[in-house]
Amino acid sequence: MTSEQVEASVYISMLWRDKRRGKGFSRRELAEAGMTVQDAKIHNIPVDKRRRTSHSWNIQTLTALLKVIPLTDVKGIGKITAAKLEAAGITTAQMLARSTLEELVAQGFSETSILRWQQNAKTLLEER
């Protein structure tokens, strides 16, 4: 699971219209997504212990983090390539889809392979 740039959203005022970036996810949101506060700390997910509200969009964000897709599910990536990508710091299909071409080329992968894997990873993520 990756938690890069994971942010909770909360309402700005009592009008319940506009949202702003929150300080963290509430305990209730974590529980409804099937996580504990300790799980959140392990994955560097911010927790606002003062918040008592629960918003569906925050629960969906947390649930999406729990749906980790292994690299070997991406078409064209076998066990050996997955091990090489993991050694380079890419451990999930989500991370592969978001990684930059430059950082993977610097790790010794060919540009055409990276582009093909990234496209396959994005297609897989859209299907699920």
C-alpha positions as CSV (number, residue, x, y, z in Angstrom):
1,M,0.0,0.0,0.0
2,T,1.2,3.4,-0.8
3,S,0.1,6.6,0.9
4,E,1.9,9.2,-1.2
5,Q,-0.1,12.5,-1.0
6,V,-3.1,10.9,0.8
7,E,-5.3,13.7,2.2
8,A,-8.6,13.8,4.0
9,S,-11.2,16.4,2.9
10,V,-13.6,18.1,5.2
11,Y,-16.3,20.8,4.8
12,I,-15.3,24.4,5.3
13,S,-18.3,25.6,7.2
14,M,-21.7,24.6,8.4
15,L,-23.1,25.2,5.0
16,W,-21.9,21.7,4.0
17,R,-21.0,22.9,0.4
18,D,-17.3,23.6,0.0
19,K,-14.5,21.3,1.0
20,R,-11.0,21.9,2.1
21,R,-8.0,19.8,2.9
22,G,-8.3,18.3,6.4
23,K,-5.6,17.6,8.9
24,G,-6.2,13.9,8.7
25,F,-8.8,11.1,8.6
26,S,-11.1,10.5,11.5
27,R,-11.1,7.3,13.6
28,R,-14.5,6.5,12.3
29,E,-13.4,6.8,8.7
30,L,-10.5,4.5,9.4
31,A,-12.7,1.9,11.1
32,E,-15.3,2.0,8.2
33,A,-12.4,1.4,5.7
34,G,-11.2,-1.5,7.8
35,M,-8.1,0.1,9.3
36,T,-6.9,0.9,12.8
37,V,-5.0,4.0,13.9
38,Q,-1.9,1.8,14.1
39,D,-2.3,0.7,10.5
40,A,-2.6,4.4,9.5
41,K,0.6,5.2,11.4
42,I,2.5,2.4,9.7
43,H,1.5,3.7,6.3
44,N,2.0,7.4,7.1
45,I,-1.7,8.2,6.7
46,P,-2.6,11.3,8.7
47,V,-5.1,10.9,11.5
48,D,-7.0,13.7,13.2
49,K,-8.0,12.3,16.5
50,R,-10.2,15.4,17.2
51,R,-12.4,14.9,14.2
52,R,-15.6,12.9,14.8
53,T,-17.2,13.2,11.3
54,S,-17.1,10.6,8.6
55,H,-17.3,11.4,5.0
56,S,-17.9,8.9,2.2
57,W,-15.2,10.3,-0.1
58,N,-12.6,9.9,2.6
59,I,-13.7,6.3,3.2
60,Q,-13.4,5.6,-0.6
61,T,-9.9,7.1,-0.6
62,L,-8.8,4.8,2.3
63,T,-10.5,1.8,0.7
64,A,-8.7,2.4,-2.6
65,L,-5.4,2.3,-0.7
66,L,-6.3,-1.1,0.6
67,K,-6.8,-2.5,-2.9
68,V,-3.2,-3.1,-3.7
69,I,-2.5,-4.7,-7.1
70,P,0.7,-6.7,-7.3
71,L,3.1,-6.1,-10.2
72,T,2.7,-9.6,-11.5
73,D,-0.9,-8.9,-12.3
74,V,0.3,-6.3,-14.9
75,K,0.5,-7.8,-18.4
76,G,4.1,-8.2,-19.5
77,I,5.6,-8.4,-15.9
78,G,6.7,-11.7,-14.6
79,K,8.3,-12.7,-11.3
80,I,11.8,-11.7,-12.4
81,T,10.8,-8.3,-13.7
82,A,8.6,-7.7,-10.6
83,A,11.6,-8.5,-8.4
84,K,13.8,-6.0,-10.4
85,L,11.1,-3.3,-10.1
86,E,10.7,-3.9,-6.4
87,A,14.4,-3.5,-5.9
88,A,14.0,-0.1,-7.7
89,G,11.3,0.8,-5.2
90,I,8.2,0.1,-7.3
91,T,6.1,-2.5,-5.4
92,T,2.6,-2.1,-6.8
93,A,0.8,-1.6,-10.1
94,Q,-0.4,1.8,-8.7
95,M,3.2,2.9,-8.1
96,L,4.2,1.8,-11.6
97,A,1.4,3.8,-13.2
98,R,2.4,6.9,-11.3
99,S,6.2,6.6,-11.6
100,T,8.1,8.8,-14.0
101,L,9.8,7.5,-17.1
102,E,13.1,9.2,-16.1
103,E,13.3,7.5,-12.7
104,L,12.8,4.0,-14.2
105,V,15.2,4.6,-17.1
106,A,17.8,5.6,-14.5
107,Q,17.2,2.2,-12.8
108,G,18.2,0.4,-16.1
109,F,14.9,-0.4,-17.7
110,S,14.3,0.2,-21.4
111,E,12.0,3.1,-22.3
112,T,9.7,1.1,-24.5
113,S,9.2,-1.6,-21.8
114,I,8.4,1.0,-19.2
115,L,5.9,2.8,-21.4
116,R,4.2,-0.6,-22.2
117,W,4.1,-1.6,-18.6
118,Q,2.7,1.7,-17.5
119,Q,0.0,1.6,-20.1
120,N,-0.9,-2.0,-19.0
121,A,-0.9,-1.0,-15.4
122,K,-3.2,2.0,-16.1
123,T,-5.6,-0.2,-18.1
124,L,-5.6,-2.8,-15.2
125,L,-6.3,-0.1,-12.6
126,E,-9.2,1.3,-14.7
127,E,-10.7,-2.2,-15.0
128,R,-10.7,-2.8,-11.3
